[in-house]
Amino acid sequence: MSARTWRPDGPGSFLAPPGVHAVHDRTGRLWTRDTTRWTSDGSSWIRWRVLVAEHGPVTEATGHPAQRRAAASSTRGGRTS
């Protein structure tokens, strides 16, 4: 599967798509998700729309462990066990 990309003026720029838990910004910096907020350093948190607007375009980090866990849980129908 190829990585998806979101641009500030494109579809999906307001709400993070379900199942997306890690992305790279235009500089290559990794951002990860915890509920509704995103961080690159663990101490500063922003919303998806701000991430895309100020750091976009952003590209899905398909190889990141957070993405693999999300993909695995989606194949089980959202169950965690």
N, C-alpha and C positions, 0 to 999 in steps of 0.2 A: 504494500500500500504506500502511495506517495504522501508526503507531508502536505497538509493544507496550509494556506496562507491567508491572513486577514489584513486588510488595508483600512486606514482611517475612514475613508469615504465609501467603503464597500459593505456588502451584506455581512452580518455577523460581527460588526464592529461595536455594537452596543451591549450585547450579552454574550458571555463565553459559551460556546457550543457544549452540549453535554459530553462528558467523556474526555475533554481536553484538560490535562493537568500539568503540562509542561510545554513551554514554547521558547523559541529564541527570538530576540528582537533584531533590529536591523544591524546592530553591531556584533551580533553573535552571542550576546549575554543570555544566560539561561534564567528564565522566570518560572517559578512553580506556584501551584495553587493550593490554598488551604481554605476550604469552603468558598466564600465569594471574593476573597482578596488574593492578590498576587504579590510575590516578593522575589528579589534577586539576591538578597543578602540575609534574609531572616529577621531583619529588624524594622524595615520600612515596608509598608503594605499599601497597595493601590488597587482600585477596581479595574476590571477588564477594559471598560471603555476608555479609561485614562491610559492604561498600558498601550492599547492599540493607537490612540490618538497621539501620545507623546513619544512612544518608542517604536511605533510600527513602521513598515509592516512587520507583523510577527508571524513566525512559521512554527508549526507543530514540531515538537521534539520527539519524534517517533521512537527513538532508541532509549529515552530516559526511563529509569525504573518506575517513576510515577505514571508515565503513559502506559507502560506494560501492565502495571497493576490495574489501571482503569480499563484497558482493553480486555484483560482476563475476566474482570468482574462483569463486563457487559456481555460476554459470551455465556455467563452463567445466569443471565437474566437479572442482574443486580444483587444476587445472593452473595454473601461473604463466606459461607461455609460449604 
